[in-house]
Amino acid sequence: MKKYLFVAIIILISSTLYSTGCEISEKVDPKLRMNQLKNEVFINLTKNILPYWSTRMIDTKNGGFYGRINADNQVFPDEDKGGILNARILWTYSSAYRILKDTAYLRLATRSKDYIMAHFIDKEYGGAYRSVKSNGEPSDTRKQTYTQSFFIYGLAEYYRATGDKDALKTAMEIFELFEKYALDKKSDGYFEVFTHDWHRSQDLLIGESTVNDEKTMNTHLHIMEAYTNLYRVWPDRRVADRLKDLVEIFLDKITDPKTSHLICFMDQNWNRTSKTDSYGHDIESSWLLVEAAGLLGDSALLARVKETSTKIANAATEGLQADGSLIYEKDLSTGRMNSERSWWVQAETIVGYLNAFEMTGNEKYLDISINCWKYTKNHFVDNKTGGWFSSVSESGVVGRGDKGGFWVCPYHNGRMCIEIIERVSGL
């Protein structure tokens, strides 16, 4: 009863804040500012993000969720359904139910889990397909490590929320497949893409330029994230060892010791092959590293991670703009900045700098977090028809990118809201 009363009070306060246009003042005590931030993202999560996906994206004909919705809220029912999208939907509604205890979220999490188990999980060779057709038949049967990591992440969260043993068993099985096939037993780390039956291929799927880009920061970031969530619910020694190794890979191989930016692409032996600084991935990794190290209970490792995390967060400020947003990336070979504002980058900025404030107590990081939220709610949140826009130009023009699709989902923005609710509430 107390839980529901707490939720009702937050909704009432947040609705008032939204209706009055009240801003979070820098002169207010940090605890009060954080509480107001929590109240505002709570209402955005429960009145915008989650309802948008639950009312517009449920596929009542074929099951699961539709594969695409465009900027005009037009659903494409015949579009393929991406594995990344579906695994992230599973994580989002599972986490929302775990925190808020609304059975409507449980029903959607279970809908997602059931569809994944029926259509995405490969019954013959294990793991999950990269995509299925709108009717649930396999479409892209390749085993992409990046995609697989989100199935571990989402299934572990569903078990965390419900205790469903089949979900945990499947997450554990994908972990075993990673360690058997994807792990580079010579140079450490994980390879990217495999065939249906787990033979390695050289397909380029997440921005690689050549076959020399054999190790990617992005994939390792999300394997670390997945193993962190798996270790929460399955505290196996091997998972702990592999998670610690991934944290150390970020510290020793992926973080540039000179600039503290992440190195996006590397060859098999971890030699740099890319000329890009990705500010969004910088700030996202800064807090995910702390989460992983904190869970391992290694005080020496955590101290080292916190020091590096702060340096990464400071490096990412190179992409901060006067309007409070964080731009996408910089091409180091030309010096050109990609000035586009992306939905997921803003979400990670809000969490990442709140994390930096919690680590250091330095209010400049809290200012960055709150200022980015102010920008986000004024530019990315669609208050008329729901959901978030996927991009905004430097001049503030909303992009025409999809509101939902293979890569666009309720995960980055939903997770941002959930992280802030948990952190500020001390849950």
C-alpha positions as CSV (number, residue, x, y, z in Angstrom):
1,M,0.0,0.0,0.0
2,K,2.9,2.4,0.9
3,K,4.5,1.7,-2.5
4,Y,1.3,2.7,-4.4
5,L,0.9,5.8,-2.2
6,F,4.5,6.8,-3.0
7,V,3.8,6.4,-6.7
8,A,0.6,8.4,-6.5
9,I,2.3,11.3,-4.8
10,I,5.1,11.3,-7.4
11,I,2.5,11.4,-10.2
12,L,0.7,14.3,-8.5
13,I,3.9,16.3,-7.9
14,S,5.2,15.6,-11.4
15,S,2.0,16.5,-13.1
16,T,2.1,19.9,-11.2
17,L,5.7,20.5,-12.3
18,Y,4.9,19.7,-15.9
19,S,1.7,21.9,-16.0
20,T,3.5,24.9,-14.4
21,G,6.6,24.6,-16.5
22,C,8.7,24.7,-13.3
23,E,12.4,24.4,-13.9
24,I,15.0,22.8,-11.7
25,S,16.9,25.7,-10.2
26,E,20.7,25.6,-9.7
27,K,20.3,27.5,-6.4
28,V,18.3,24.8,-4.7
29,D,19.9,22.1,-2.5
30,P,21.2,19.2,-4.5
31,K,18.9,16.7,-2.8
32,L,15.8,18.8,-3.8
33,R,17.1,19.2,-7.3
34,M,17.6,15.4,-7.6
35,N,14.1,14.8,-6.3
36,Q,12.6,17.1,-8.8
37,L,14.6,15.4,-11.6
38,K,13.3,12.1,-10.3
39,N,9.7,13.3,-10.3
40,E,9.9,14.7,-13.8
41,V,11.4,11.6,-15.3
42,F,9.0,9.4,-13.4
43,I,6.0,11.1,-15.1
44,N,7.8,10.9,-18.5
45,L,8.3,7.2,-18.0
46,T,4.8,6.3,-16.8
47,K,2.8,8.8,-18.8
48,N,4.8,8.9,-22.0
49,I,7.5,6.3,-22.8
50,L,5.8,3.1,-21.6
51,P,2.3,4.0,-22.7
52,Y,3.6,4.9,-26.1
53,W,5.0,1.5,-26.7
54,S,2.1,-0.4,-25.0
55,T,-0.6,1.4,-27.0
56,R,1.0,1.8,-30.4
57,M,3.5,-1.1,-30.8
58,I,1.7,-4.3,-29.7
59,D,1.2,-6.6,-32.7
60,T,-2.2,-8.0,-32.1
61,K,-2.1,-10.1,-35.3
62,N,1.2,-11.9,-35.1
63,G,2.2,-11.5,-31.5
64,G,5.0,-9.6,-29.8
65,F,5.6,-6.1,-31.0
66,Y,5.7,-4.4,-34.3
67,G,9.2,-3.8,-35.9
68,R,8.9,-0.2,-36.8
69,I,7.0,3.1,-36.3
70,N,8.0,6.3,-38.1
71,A,8.2,9.9,-37.0
72,D,4.5,10.4,-37.9
73,N,3.5,7.4,-35.7
74,Q,2.7,5.2,-38.7
75,V,3.2,1.6,-37.8
76,F,4.7,-0.8,-40.4
77,P,3.1,-4.2,-39.6
78,D,5.1,-6.1,-42.2
79,E,8.5,-4.9,-41.1
80,D,11.0,-7.4,-39.7
81,K,11.3,-7.6,-36.0
82,G,14.8,-6.9,-34.7
83,G,16.4,-8.9,-32.0
84,I,17.9,-5.9,-30.4
85,L,14.6,-4.1,-30.3
86,N,12.7,-7.1,-28.8
87,A,15.4,-7.9,-26.2
88,R,15.4,-4.2,-25.1
89,I,11.6,-4.1,-24.8
90,L,11.9,-7.2,-22.6
91,W,14.4,-5.5,-20.3
92,T,12.4,-2.2,-20.1
93,Y,9.1,-3.7,-19.1
94,S,10.7,-6.2,-16.8
95,S,12.7,-3.5,-15.0
96,A,9.6,-1.2,-14.9
97,Y,7.6,-4.0,-13.2
98,R,10.4,-4.7,-10.8
99,I,10.6,-1.1,-9.7
100,L,7.0,0.1,-9.9
101,K,5.1,-3.2,-9.4
102,D,2.4,-2.4,-11.9
103,T,1.0,-5.6,-13.3
104,A,0.4,-4.0,-16.6
105,Y,4.2,-3.9,-17.1
106,L,4.4,-7.5,-16.0
107,R,1.9,-8.5,-18.7
108,L,4.0,-6.7,-21.4
109,A,7.3,-8.1,-20.1
110,T,5.8,-11.6,-20.2
111,R,4.4,-11.0,-23.7
112,S,7.9,-10.0,-24.8
113,K,9.5,-13.0,-23.1
114,D,7.1,-15.5,-24.5
115,Y,7.5,-14.1,-28.1
116,I,11.3,-14.2,-27.8
117,M,11.3,-17.8,-26.5
118,A,9.0,-18.9,-29.3
119,H,10.5,-17.1,-32.2
120,F,14.0,-15.6,-31.6
121,I,15.7,-18.4,-29.7
122,D,17.3,-21.0,-32.0
123,K,16.2,-24.4,-30.8
124,E,18.8,-26.2,-32.9
125,Y,22.1,-24.3,-32.3
126,G,21.3,-22.1,-29.4
127,G,21.4,-18.3,-29.1
128,A,19.1,-15.9,-30.7
129,Y,18.5,-14.8,-34.3
130,R,19.3,-11.2,-35.3
131,S,15.8,-10.7,-36.7
132,V,12.6,-12.5,-37.6
133,K,9.9,-11.7,-40.1
134,S,6.7,-10.0,-39.1
135,N,5.0,-13.4,-38.8
136,G,7.8,-14.7,-36.5
137,E,9.7,-16.8,-39.0
138,P,13.5,-16.5,-38.9
139,S,14.8,-13.6,-41.1
140,D,18.5,-12.9,-40.3
141,T,19.8,-16.1,-38.6
142,R,23.3,-14.8,-38.0
143,K,24.5,-14.8,-34.4
144,Q,25.7,-11.3,-33.8
145,T,27.5,-11.0,-30.4
146,Y,26.1,-7.5,-29.9
147,T,22.5,-8.7,-30.4
148,Q,23.0,-11.8,-28.2
149,S,24.2,-9.7,-25.3
150,F,20.9,-7.9,-25.1
151,F,19.1,-11.3,-24.8
152,I,21.2,-12.1,-21.8
153,Y,20.5,-8.6,-20.4
154,G,16.7,-8.8,-21.0
155,L,16.2,-12.4,-19.9
156,A,18.3,-11.9,-16.7
157,E,16.1,-8.8,-15.9
158,Y,12.9,-10.8,-16.4
159,Y,14.2,-13.4,-14.0
160,R,15.2,-10.7,-11.6
161,A,11.7,-9.3,-11.7
162,T,9.7,-12.6,-11.8
163,G,11.9,-15.5,-10.8
164,D,11.1,-17.2,-14.1
165,K,13.7,-20.1,-14.4
166,D,13.3,-20.7,-18.1
167,A,14.4,-17.1,-18.7
168,L,17.5,-17.5,-16.5
169,K,18.3,-20.9,-18.1
170,T,18.3,-19.3,-21.6
171,A,20.5,-16.4,-20.5
172,M,22.9,-18.9,-19.0
173,E,23.0,-20.9,-22.2
174,I,23.9,-17.8,-24.3
175,F,26.7,-17.1,-21.8
176,E,28.1,-20.6,-22.3
177,L,27.9,-20.1,-26.1
178,F,29.8,-16.8,-25.8
179,E,32.5,-18.5,-23.8
180,K,32.7,-21.4,-26.2
181,Y,32.5,-19.6,-29.6
182,A,32.8,-15.8,-29.3
183,L,35.7,-15.5,-26.8
184,D,39.0,-14.8,-28.4
185,K,41.1,-17.4,-26.5
186,K,44.4,-16.0,-27.9
187,S,44.0,-12.2,-27.4
188,D,41.0,-12.0,-25.1
189,G,37.8,-10.1,-25.8
190,Y,35.0,-11.2,-28.1
191,F,34.5,-11.5,-31.8
192,E,31.5,-10.0,-33.5
193,V,29.5,-12.1,-35.9
194,F,28.8,-15.8,-36.5
195,T,26.8,-17.9,-38.8
196,H,23.6,-19.7,-37.8
197,D,25.6,-22.7,-36.5
198,W,28.3,-20.5,-34.8
199,H,31.1,-20.4,-37.4
200,R,32.8,-17.1,-37.3
201,S,32.2,-14.6,-40.2
202,Q,33.6,-11.3,-41.2
203,D,30.3,-9.4,-41.7
204,L,30.4,-5.7,-40.7
205,L,27.3,-4.9,-38.8
206,I,27.9,-2.0,-36.3
207,G,30.0,0.6,-38.1
208,E,33.2,-1.3,-38.9
209,S,35.1,0.0,-41.9
210,T,37.2,-3.1,-42.8
211,V,37.7,-6.7,-41.7
212,N,40.6,-5.4,-39.6
213,D,38.0,-3.9,-37.2
214,E,37.8,-7.2,-35.3
215,K,37.2,-5.9,-31.7
216,T,34.6,-3.2,-31.1
217,M,34.1,-1.0,-28.1
218,N,30.3,-1.0,-28.5
219,T,30.0,-4.8,-28.4
220,H,32.3,-5.1,-25.4
221,L,30.3,-2.4,-23.6
222,H,27.1,-4.3,-23.9
223,I,28.6,-7.7,-23.1
224,M,29.9,-6.1,-19.9
225,E,26.4,-4.7,-19.3
226,A,24.8,-8.1,-19.9
227,Y,27.3,-10.0,-17.7
228,T,26.7,-7.5,-15.0
229,N,23.0,-8.2,-15.0
230,L,23.5,-11.9,-15.3
231,Y,25.9,-11.9,-12.3
232,R,23.2,-10.2,-10.2
233,V,21.0,-13.2,-10.6
234,W,23.5,-16.0,-11.1
235,P,26.6,-15.3,-9.0
236,D,28.7,-17.9,-10.6
237,R,32.5,-17.6,-10.2
238,R,33.1,-17.9,-14.0
239,V,30.7,-15.0,-14.7
240,A,32.5,-12.9,-12.1
241,D,35.9,-13.7,-13.6
242,R,34.7,-12.9,-17.1
243,L,33.0,-9.7,-15.9
244,K,36.2,-8.6,-14.1
245,D,38.1,-9.3,-17.3
246,L,35.8,-7.1,-19.3
247,V,36.2,-4.2,-16.9
248,E,39.9,-4.6,-17.1
249,I,39.7,-4.7,-20.9
250,F,38.0,-1.3,-20.8
251,L,40.6,0.1,-18.4
252,D,43.7,-1.3,-20.2
253,K,42.7,-1.6,-23.9
254,I,39.6,0.4,-24.8
255,T,40.2,3.6,-22.9
256,D,42.8,5.8,-24.6
257,P,45.3,6.6,-21.8
258,K,46.1,10.0,-23.4
259,T,42.7,11.3,-23.9
260,S,40.4,9.1,-21.8
261,H,38.0,8.7,-24.8
262,L,37.0,5.2,-25.8
263,I,38.7,3.6,-28.8
264,C,35.8,2.5,-31.0
265,F,37.4,-0.1,-33.2
266,M,40.5,-2.3,-32.8
267,D,42.2,-5.2,-34.6
268,Q,42.4,-8.7,-33.0
269,N,45.4,-7.6,-30.9
270,W,43.7,-4.4,-29.7
271,N,45.6,-2.0,-31.9
272,R,43.5,1.0,-32.8
273,T,41.9,1.0,-36.2
274,S,39.4,3.9,-35.8
275,K,39.6,7.7,-35.9
276,T,36.4,8.6,-34.0
277,D,35.6,9.9,-30.5
278,S,32.0,8.9,-29.6
279,Y,30.8,11.2,-26.8
280,G,27.7,9.2,-26.2
281,H,29.5,5.9,-25.7
282,D,32.1,7.7,-23.5
283,I,29.5,8.9,-21.0
284,E,27.5,5.6,-21.2
285,S,30.6,3.5,-20.4
286,S,31.5,5.8,-17.5
287,W,28.6,4.7,-15.4
288,L,28.3,1.1,-16.7
289,L,31.9,0.5,-15.6
290,V,31.1,1.7,-12.1
291,E,28.0,-0.5,-12.0
292,A,30.0,-3.6,-13.0
293,A,32.9,-3.0,-10.7
294,G,30.7,-2.2,-7.8
295,L,28.8,-5.5,-8.1
296,L,32.1,-7.5,-8.1
297,G,33.0,-6.3,-4.6
298,D,36.6,-5.7,-5.5
299,S,37.5,-2.5,-3.7
300,A,40.8,-2.0,-5.5
301,L,39.2,-2.5,-8.9
302,L,36.3,-0.2,-8.0
303,A,38.7,2.6,-6.9
304,R,40.6,2.3,-10.2
305,V,37.3,2.3,-12.1
306,K,36.0,5.4,-10.4
307,E,39.2,7.3,-11.2
308,T,39.0,6.2,-14.9
309,S,35.2,6.8,-15.0
310,T,35.7,10.4,-13.9
311,K,38.3,11.0,-16.5
312,I,36.0,9.5,-19.2
313,A,33.1,11.8,-18.0
314,N,35.5,14.8,-18.2
315,A,36.6,13.8,-21.7
316,A,33.0,13.5,-22.9
317,T,32.4,17.1,-21.9
318,E,34.2,18.1,-25.1
319,G,30.8,17.3,-26.8
320,L,28.7,19.4,-24.5
321,Q,26.9,22.3,-26.1
322,A,25.7,25.6,-24.6
323,D,22.1,24.5,-24.9
324,G,22.7,21.6,-22.5
325,S,22.9,18.8,-25.1
326,L,25.7,16.4,-26.0
327,I,26.5,16.0,-29.7
328,Y,27.2,12.7,-31.3
329,E,30.8,12.3,-32.2
330,K,34.0,13.8,-33.7
331,D,36.0,12.5,-36.7
332,L,39.6,12.8,-35.5
333,S,41.0,12.5,-39.1
334,T,39.2,15.7,-40.2
335,G,38.3,17.4,-37.0
336,R,34.7,17.5,-38.0
337,M,32.1,17.4,-35.3
338,N,28.8,15.6,-35.9
339,S,26.5,18.2,-34.4
340,E,23.4,16.0,-34.5
341,R,21.7,15.5,-31.1
342,S,20.6,11.9,-30.7
343,W,17.9,10.6,-28.3
344,W,20.1,7.9,-26.8
345,V,23.1,10.2,-26.3
346,Q,21.0,12.6,-24.2
347,A,19.6,9.8,-22.1
348,E,23.1,8.5,-21.3
349,T,24.3,12.0,-20.6
350,I,21.7,12.5,-17.9
351,V,22.6,9.2,-16.2
352,G,26.3,9.4,-16.7
353,Y,26.8,12.9,-15.1
354,L,24.4,12.1,-12.3
355,N,26.7,9.1,-11.6
356,A,29.7,11.4,-11.8
357,F,28.1,13.7,-9.2
358,E,27.3,10.7,-6.9
359,M,31.0,9.6,-7.2
360,T,32.6,12.9,-6.6
361,G,30.1,15.2,-4.9
362,N,31.0,17.9,-7.5
363,E,27.8,19.8,-8.4
364,K,29.1,20.7,-11.8
365,Y,28.2,17.2,-12.9
366,L,24.7,17.5,-11.4
367,D,24.3,20.7,-13.4
368,I,25.3,18.9,-16.6
369,S,22.8,16.1,-15.9
370,I,19.9,18.5,-15.2
371,N,20.7,20.9,-18.0
372,C,20.7,18.0,-20.4
373,W,17.3,16.8,-19.1
374,K,16.0,20.3,-19.6
375,Y,17.1,20.2,-23.2
376,T,15.8,16.7,-23.7
377,K,12.3,17.4,-22.3
378,N,12.0,20.5,-24.5
379,H,13.3,19.0,-27.7
380,F,13.0,15.2,-27.7
381,V,9.9,14.4,-25.8
382,D,6.8,14.5,-28.0
383,N,4.2,15.9,-25.7
384,K,1.5,15.9,-28.4
385,T,1.5,12.3,-29.7
386,G,3.8,10.5,-27.3
387,G,7.2,8.9,-27.4
388,W,10.5,10.6,-28.1
389,F,11.9,11.9,-31.4
390,S,15.1,10.1,-32.4
391,S,17.2,13.1,-33.4
392,V,17.3,16.9,-33.3
393,S,19.5,19.2,-35.5
394,E,21.9,21.8,-34.3
395,S,19.3,24.5,-34.9
396,G,16.6,22.6,-33.0
397,V,14.7,21.0,-35.9
398,V,13.3,17.6,-35.1
399,G,14.6,14.8,-37.4
400,R,12.5,12.5,-39.5
401,G,14.0,9.3,-38.1
402,D,11.8,6.5,-36.8
403,K,10.4,6.6,-33.2
404,G,10.8,2.9,-33.0
405,G,12.7,0.3,-35.0
406,F,15.7,-2.0,-35.2
407,W,17.8,0.3,-33.0
408,V,15.3,2.7,-31.6
409,C,13.5,1.4,-28.5
410,P,12.3,2.3,-25.0
411,Y,15.6,1.2,-23.5
412,H,18.0,4.2,-23.3
413,N,15.4,6.7,-22.3
414,G,13.4,4.2,-20.2
415,R,16.5,3.1,-18.5
416,M,17.5,6.7,-17.8
417,C,14.2,7.2,-16.0
418,I,14.5,4.0,-14.1
419,E,18.1,4.6,-13.1
420,I,17.3,8.0,-11.7
421,I,14.2,6.7,-9.8
422,E,16.3,4.0,-8.2
423,R,19.3,6.2,-7.4
424,V,17.4,9.1,-6.0
425,S,14.9,6.9,-4.1
426,G,17.7,4.7,-2.8
427,L,15.9,1.6,-4.0
